[in-house]
Amino acid sequence: MLFPFSNPSQSRPRIVVTGAGIITALGNGWAQNASGFRAGKTGFKPVTLFDVSKQRAKEAALATVPAALPLTKLSKKDEKRLDRAGKFLICAGVEAVRQASWDPSEQTPIVLGTTSGGMTLGEAYYQQALGTPASQRGQPTRVNSYFSQAQAVLLGKACGMAGPITIIANACASGANAIGHGCSLIWSGRSERVLAGGYDGLSQLVFSGFDSLQALSTTRCRPFDAQRDGLALGEGAGVVCLETLERAQRRRANILGEIVGYGASTDVHHLTQPHPGGKAALQSMQAACDFAGVRPEQVGYINAHGTGTPLNDQAEAQAINEWAGDAVPHIAVSSTKGSIGHLLGGAGAVEIVICLMALKEGWLPPTAGTQQPDALCRFKLIRQPEDKKCDYALSNSFGFGGANGSVLLRRWA
Amino acid sequence: MSDPSERSRIFVHGCGVVSPAGWGLESFRQALENGEPIPPTEVPRPGWAKPHRIRQAPTPETRPAFMSHPRLRRSSAISQFAVAAAIEALGKSAAQVGDGSMRLGIVVCEMTGCVIYSRRFYDETLRDASTASPLLFPETVFNAPASHIAALLGCTGLNYTLVGDPGTFLQGIALAAQWLSGNEVDGCLVLAAEEADWLTADGAYLFSHSAILGEGAACLYLRADLPEVKPVELKGITNAAAFHDAETRRQAAQIVRYESPMGGGNDLLCDGQQGVPRLDAAEEAAWATWPGKRVSPKLILGEGFMAATGWQCVAGVDALRRGVCEQAVISVVGHNQQAIGAHFMTGGA
């Protein structure tokens, strides 16, 4: 039963990550992405998926859809139902589950974040509905597969998981909220393990939407740069295998890192603009750290939301400055959106995987593209890859509609 | 209220609803009592001579005051439905959110979401992307309704938008119960909302030519403390039984039936029947031996996807409050994800 709760937790279990999958414009998998960030690479290309001739912006960080998906229980028919977003999700999910060596389970919850699920299928449906209204060929499949729950069901099938599916659509914070919610299921004793992550594929509607808002950079995405002029979209997925430390140790799993805190808040200032002082961002960061009992000076690295828009970066910088107080000059901050763009519903999850990499391997990813940091950056803005061992990393995600989420990770030593 | 054991019971403190029958609980209740399907409206389908038929929510008799809020003046119908249902459910407690004396959580559940503005914006993009309206795009995101509710109430705490098939609303209730029992919030609104458009009717038409879409919203205001009057308690939510084809869908419906109360003559089943035998068959088979009364809001109001599950819950809770039944059982057999059930009882003991 989902309610009443049969297993109220007496003490909060520790949560570790035993598997992590990632696909971005820098590559497919942990190794390709880690080497890409360590080399300071970027993944921006001209958009060729749809017509951008009338858009202000012309580039995005496009991920490469693998020629073949990993071999799983998905049939060829199942694979055909997946659009590029769904394929990214399967790649990251299968990588995570295989890395964790998880057994199949009918109980393991799946928690995913996305903003648009199978939007490209919805677009194809609409174009056919108007272009050839008498033809229904392929339309029923598009309808069914458009919904993100259909993609989540296929992820479950591919990974051997058939537990309850929860999909959080909290705009750009979706991925962080999904992993945070996955953790809360374990902390509260509802489950011993959860498969959680976020994903999104680039779609014409969303690209046009951000372009219409003049939120896309027409030059180069430069988070926290004094001359920044907007964000660049990206695509991909990040998925993690969360489980209790006790369970992981019992089965002698390889532990990648620990998740120790999660905070969420809502910014009611404006539908698309953050409070200028970063009030809700501050609330989210504080909540994550308070939950873990961690002080700002203990946090060695922040993977900022850092979109590169004038308003977001200003609000987030103010929030970090206020949150960290006197410790702020010692806190390393970067935005990986300068390398892989903004993955929207996938952003939080992918950036949590990047934090895991950074903690485990002892390096910090750069804020690619940024030349002259904004004067508001009182923290140490990382502009070149560097080696550094941190004990704690904080991942921030702040989205449309004021949805905010922060996740705090600890290095596994 | 910090002891989790004191917060393990969950009570319904308010309900709100918008449906093709009208804005508010009273019109909804009357429509179910009358038992007559709401007449559909014909909505032109581009490229077809034959229009789609949709049960639309009527224009409210008086313009709700909240629509003058800057956030809501250009919002889509789904946001307006959701806000109206939230305000009705919250009642006088809204003041406590505004003055900061109550931590309110918000869970909004959608299946098709903000489809009207999405369709309009994409249409503008295809015609000429350089002139696509920046006013439309922000209202296309799934969490726009949740954001508007939070802004209107001044609510800065936990706020999730869940998407999925219609059973997701019951998962949303379980999420609210988790937040309440964990003392993360003092109260929680759980909403279901949908808006209908020729595009969604078009998609539904592919699966059934006789299904008629409905639109609207429903809201339950949940707390862990006992309400002063007419207490209704959430007694259970079954596991979400996942399915991936017709056979496993039938099995999932049976699992939910097995996990639900057997029921008695004075109990009410609020089911998801919509009068389309092929789509209704799995649920019908699972609940064939139900001994009590039944109500099927979709037969009256249309296939409202997530909103329809909300209507089922509000119908059950309202019946309990009015003493029509002793126990209300909700059955949801979703479209492409899960079957799930819930049950409520008059509470207080």
Interface residues (C-beta under 8 A of the other chain):
Chain A: M1 L2 F3 P4 F5 P8 D51 V52 K54 Q55 T114 T115 G117 G122 E123 Y125 Y126 Q127 A129 L130 P133 A134 Q136 Q139 P140 V143 N144 F147 S148 Q149 A150 A152 V153 G156 K157 A162 G163 P164 I165 T166 I167 I168 A169 N170 A171 N177 H181 S184 S188 R190 Q204 L205 S208 G209 F210 D211 S212 L213 Q214 A264 S265 T266 D267 V268 L271 T272 A280 Q283 G399 F400 G401 G402 A403
Chain B: P4 S5 S8 I10 R45 P46 G47 W48 R71 I106 E110 M111 G113 S118 R119 F121 Y122 D123 T125 L126 D128 A129 S130 A132 S133 P134 F137 P138 E139 T140 V141 F142 N143 A144 A146 S147 H148 A150 A151 G154 C155 T156 G157 L158 N159 Y160 T161 L162 V163 G164 D165 T168 L170 Q171 I173 A174 L175 A177 Q178 S181 G182 L199 D202 G203 L206 F207 L234 K235 G236 I237 T238 N239 A240 A242 H244 E259 N336 Q337 Q338 I340 A342
